[in-house]
Structure formats: structure tokens, C-alpha cells
């Protein structure tokens, strides 16, 4: 069953971080029922890592974090059409 991304049901954004050094961790945020855009930021990572974001109704997306530029953060943007990662240079 395909979900309508303009749903009035709350959903959960899950972010799994699998660093080259250290242990894998998963954080979750509740996405407001009426939101069509939600941006979350993740603090800088100490090493390279694979980040995976998942939300019901969207394709799971993966981002390869280089980890060699301190001061950067990651933005996860959710629109009615897609789930994307963007690196924020601070």
C-alpha cells in the first residue's frame, strides 16, 4: 500500500548513524501531523559515518558523511515528495 505523504497522521523520523569508529546509534523525532516540511539537524561527527533516515511513506535515504570537516552539521528535509539530506557548512 502506498501512503499519501500529506497525511494527518503523526510519523516518526528515524536517523541511524553507523560511524567508522564507535557504536551505531539511532535517534527518532516525531513529525507533526500537519507538517509538510520538517528540518532536523544532527551535530558534527568525529569520524566518517553512514547515516540512514527513514520515515513511513518515503524511500529510505542514506548519506555518506566524510567526517573530516569539523563544524559541519547535517540537515534532513522532508517535503510531500521526498526525504533528503543536505550538509550545512557552519
Biotite code that builds the C-alpha atoms (Angstrom):
import biotite.structure as struc

atoms = struc.array([
    struc.Atom([0.000, 0.000, 0.000], chain_id="A", res_id=1, res_name="UNK", atom_name="CA", element="C"),
    struc.Atom([1.399, 3.407, -0.939], chain_id="A", res_id=2, res_name="UNK", atom_name="CA", element="C"),
    struc.Atom([0.966, 6.155, 1.624], chain_id="A", res_id=3, res_name="UNK", atom_name="CA", element="C"),
    struc.Atom([-0.125, 9.722, 0.913], chain_id="A", res_id=4, res_name="UNK", atom_name="CA", element="C"),
    struc.Atom([2.647, 11.989, 2.211], chain_id="A", res_id=5, res_name="UNK", atom_name="CA", element="C"),
    struc.Atom([0.107, 14.711, 3.028], chain_id="A", res_id=6, res_name="UNK", atom_name="CA", element="C"),
    struc.Atom([-1.329, 12.561, 5.799], chain_id="A", res_id=7, res_name="UNK", atom_name="CA", element="C"),
    struc.Atom([-2.850, 13.839, 9.023], chain_id="A", res_id=8, res_name="UNK", atom_name="CA", element="C"),
    struc.Atom([-1.235, 11.007, 10.984], chain_id="A", res_id=9, res_name="UNK", atom_name="CA", element="C"),
    struc.Atom([1.903, 11.645, 13.039], chain_id="A", res_id=10, res_name="UNK", atom_name="CA", element="C"),
    struc.Atom([5.009, 9.827, 11.860], chain_id="A", res_id=11, res_name="UNK", atom_name="CA", element="C"),
    struc.Atom([8.470, 9.164, 13.185], chain_id="A", res_id=12, res_name="UNK", atom_name="CA", element="C"),
    struc.Atom([11.736, 10.192, 11.556], chain_id="A", res_id=13, res_name="UNK", atom_name="CA", element="C"),
    struc.Atom([14.459, 7.689, 12.491], chain_id="A", res_id=14, res_name="UNK", atom_name="CA", element="C"),
    struc.Atom([18.125, 8.506, 11.929], chain_id="A", res_id=15, res_name="UNK", atom_name="CA", element="C"),
    struc.Atom([20.675, 5.711, 12.262], chain_id="A", res_id=16, res_name="UNK", atom_name="CA", element="C"),
    struc.Atom([24.348, 6.706, 12.469], chain_id="A", res_id=17, res_name="UNK", atom_name="CA", element="C"),
    struc.Atom([26.928, 3.999, 11.731], chain_id="A", res_id=18, res_name="UNK", atom_name="CA", element="C"),
    struc.Atom([30.351, 5.591, 12.350], chain_id="A", res_id=19, res_name="UNK", atom_name="CA", element="C"),
    struc.Atom([33.641, 4.116, 11.175], chain_id="A", res_id=20, res_name="UNK", atom_name="CA", element="C"),
    struc.Atom([34.779, 4.468, 14.803], chain_id="A", res_id=21, res_name="UNK", atom_name="CA", element="C"),
    struc.Atom([32.389, 3.847, 17.670], chain_id="A", res_id=22, res_name="UNK", atom_name="CA", element="C"),
    struc.Atom([28.990, 2.272, 18.035], chain_id="A", res_id=23, res_name="UNK", atom_name="CA", element="C"),
    struc.Atom([25.914, 2.609, 15.864], chain_id="A", res_id=24, res_name="UNK", atom_name="CA", element="C"),
    struc.Atom([23.124, 4.744, 17.301], chain_id="A", res_id=25, res_name="UNK", atom_name="CA", element="C"),
    struc.Atom([19.566, 5.621, 16.331], chain_id="A", res_id=26, res_name="UNK", atom_name="CA", element="C"),
    struc.Atom([17.655, 8.795, 17.198], chain_id="A", res_id=27, res_name="UNK", atom_name="CA", element="C"),
    struc.Atom([13.989, 9.456, 16.493], chain_id="A", res_id=28, res_name="UNK", atom_name="CA", element="C"),
    struc.Atom([11.804, 12.536, 16.199], chain_id="A", res_id=29, res_name="UNK", atom_name="CA", element="C"),
    struc.Atom([8.025, 12.823, 15.941], chain_id="A", res_id=30, res_name="UNK", atom_name="CA", element="C"),
    struc.Atom([6.857, 14.638, 12.844], chain_id="A", res_id=31, res_name="UNK", atom_name="CA", element="C"),
    struc.Atom([3.844, 16.869, 13.415], chain_id="A", res_id=32, res_name="UNK", atom_name="CA", element="C"),
    struc.Atom([0.617, 15.625, 11.885], chain_id="A", res_id=33, res_name="UNK", atom_name="CA", element="C"),
    struc.Atom([0.067, 18.771, 9.811], chain_id="A", res_id=34, res_name="UNK", atom_name="CA", element="C"),
    struc.Atom([3.671, 19.403, 8.729], chain_id="A", res_id=35, res_name="UNK", atom_name="CA", element="C"),
    struc.Atom([4.681, 19.085, 5.112], chain_id="A", res_id=36, res_name="UNK", atom_name="CA", element="C"),
    struc.Atom([8.243, 20.291, 5.727], chain_id="A", res_id=37, res_name="UNK", atom_name="CA", element="C"),
    struc.Atom([10.377, 19.380, 8.704], chain_id="A", res_id=38, res_name="UNK", atom_name="CA", element="C"),
    struc.Atom([14.097, 20.015, 9.097], chain_id="A", res_id=39, res_name="UNK", atom_name="CA", element="C"),
    struc.Atom([16.213, 18.335, 11.750], chain_id="A", res_id=40, res_name="UNK", atom_name="CA", element="C"),
    struc.Atom([19.909, 18.943, 12.350], chain_id="A", res_id=41, res_name="UNK", atom_name="CA", element="C"),
    struc.Atom([22.458, 16.477, 13.573], chain_id="A", res_id=42, res_name="UNK", atom_name="CA", element="C"),
    struc.Atom([25.641, 17.629, 15.340], chain_id="A", res_id=43, res_name="UNK", atom_name="CA", element="C"),
    struc.Atom([29.062, 17.182, 13.761], chain_id="A", res_id=44, res_name="UNK", atom_name="CA", element="C"),
    struc.Atom([30.523, 13.672, 13.781], chain_id="A", res_id=45, res_name="UNK", atom_name="CA", element="C"),
    struc.Atom([34.102, 12.849, 14.773], chain_id="A", res_id=46, res_name="UNK", atom_name="CA", element="C"),
    struc.Atom([34.685, 10.279, 12.030], chain_id="A", res_id=47, res_name="UNK", atom_name="CA", element="C"),
    struc.Atom([33.294, 9.148, 8.718], chain_id="A", res_id=48, res_name="UNK", atom_name="CA", element="C"),
    struc.Atom([29.879, 7.535, 9.020], chain_id="A", res_id=49, res_name="UNK", atom_name="CA", element="C"),
    struc.Atom([26.922, 6.203, 7.097], chain_id="A", res_id=50, res_name="UNK", atom_name="CA", element="C"),
    struc.Atom([23.644, 7.907, 8.032], chain_id="A", res_id=51, res_name="UNK", atom_name="CA", element="C"),
    struc.Atom([20.296, 6.356, 7.203], chain_id="A", res_id=52, res_name="UNK", atom_name="CA", element="C"),
    struc.Atom([16.991, 8.231, 7.532], chain_id="A", res_id=53, res_name="UNK", atom_name="CA", element="C"),
    struc.Atom([13.596, 6.557, 7.411], chain_id="A", res_id=54, res_name="UNK", atom_name="CA", element="C"),
    struc.Atom([10.032, 7.862, 7.571], chain_id="A", res_id=55, res_name="UNK", atom_name="CA", element="C"),
    struc.Atom([6.868, 5.899, 6.772], chain_id="A", res_id=56, res_name="UNK", atom_name="CA", element="C"),
    struc.Atom([5.680, 6.767, 3.274], chain_id="A", res_id=57, res_name="UNK", atom_name="CA", element="C"),
    struc.Atom([9.124, 7.709, 1.943], chain_id="A", res_id=58, res_name="UNK", atom_name="CA", element="C"),
    struc.Atom([12.013, 5.821, 0.425], chain_id="A", res_id=59, res_name="UNK", atom_name="CA", element="C"),
    struc.Atom([14.791, 5.317, 2.963], chain_id="A", res_id=60, res_name="UNK", atom_name="CA", element="C"),
    struc.Atom([17.780, 7.551, 2.184], chain_id="A", res_id=61, res_name="UNK", atom_name="CA", element="C"),
    struc.Atom([21.456, 7.095, 3.001], chain_id="A", res_id=62, res_name="UNK", atom_name="CA", element="C"),
    struc.Atom([24.215, 9.702, 3.278], chain_id="A", res_id=63, res_name="UNK", atom_name="CA", element="C"),
    struc.Atom([27.968, 9.069, 3.461], chain_id="A", res_id=64, res_name="UNK", atom_name="CA", element="C"),
    struc.Atom([29.395, 11.553, 5.988], chain_id="A", res_id=65, res_name="UNK", atom_name="CA", element="C"),
    struc.Atom([33.079, 12.332, 5.301], chain_id="A", res_id=66, res_name="UNK", atom_name="CA", element="C"),
    struc.Atom([33.730, 13.336, 8.908], chain_id="A", res_id=67, res_name="UNK", atom_name="CA", element="C"),
    struc.Atom([36.889, 15.274, 8.078], chain_id="A", res_id=68, res_name="UNK", atom_name="CA", element="C"),
    struc.Atom([35.477, 18.808, 8.177], chain_id="A", res_id=69, res_name="UNK", atom_name="CA", element="C"),
    struc.Atom([34.722, 19.829, 11.769], chain_id="A", res_id=70, res_name="UNK", atom_name="CA", element="C"),
    struc.Atom([31.962, 22.369, 12.265], chain_id="A", res_id=71, res_name="UNK", atom_name="CA", element="C"),
    struc.Atom([29.571, 20.874, 9.741], chain_id="A", res_id=72, res_name="UNK", atom_name="CA", element="C"),
    struc.Atom([26.075, 19.681, 10.534], chain_id="A", res_id=73, res_name="UNK", atom_name="CA", element="C"),
    struc.Atom([23.547, 17.695, 8.590], chain_id="A", res_id=74, res_name="UNK", atom_name="CA", element="C"),
    struc.Atom([20.028, 18.713, 7.634], chain_id="A", res_id=75, res_name="UNK", atom_name="CA", element="C"),
    struc.Atom([17.279, 16.220, 6.893], chain_id="A", res_id=76, res_name="UNK", atom_name="CA", element="C"),
    struc.Atom([14.482, 17.770, 4.869], chain_id="A", res_id=77, res_name="UNK", atom_name="CA", element="C"),
    struc.Atom([11.079, 16.201, 4.380], chain_id="A", res_id=78, res_name="UNK", atom_name="CA", element="C"),
    struc.Atom([8.703, 17.551, 1.748], chain_id="A", res_id=79, res_name="UNK", atom_name="CA", element="C"),
    struc.Atom([5.482, 15.966, 0.499], chain_id="A", res_id=80, res_name="UNK", atom_name="CA", element="C"),
    struc.Atom([7.522, 14.406, -2.317], chain_id="A", res_id=81, res_name="UNK", atom_name="CA", element="C"),
    struc.Atom([10.826, 13.257, -0.839], chain_id="A", res_id=82, res_name="UNK", atom_name="CA", element="C"),
    struc.Atom([13.183, 12.819, 2.075], chain_id="A", res_id=83, res_name="UNK", atom_name="CA", element="C"),
    struc.Atom([16.666, 14.307, 1.530], chain_id="A", res_id=84, res_name="UNK", atom_name="CA", element="C"),
    struc.Atom([19.965, 15.019, 3.269], chain_id="A", res_id=85, res_name="UNK", atom_name="CA", element="C"),
    struc.Atom([21.876, 18.281, 2.949], chain_id="A", res_id=86, res_name="UNK", atom_name="CA", element="C"),
    struc.Atom([25.200, 19.148, 4.541], chain_id="A", res_id=87, res_name="UNK", atom_name="CA", element="C"),
    struc.Atom([25.257, 22.507, 6.338], chain_id="A", res_id=88, res_name="UNK", atom_name="CA", element="C"),
    struc.Atom([28.582, 24.323, 6.429], chain_id="A", res_id=89, res_name="UNK", atom_name="CA", element="C"),
    struc.Atom([28.855, 26.367, 9.613], chain_id="A", res_id=90, res_name="UNK", atom_name="CA", element="C"),
])
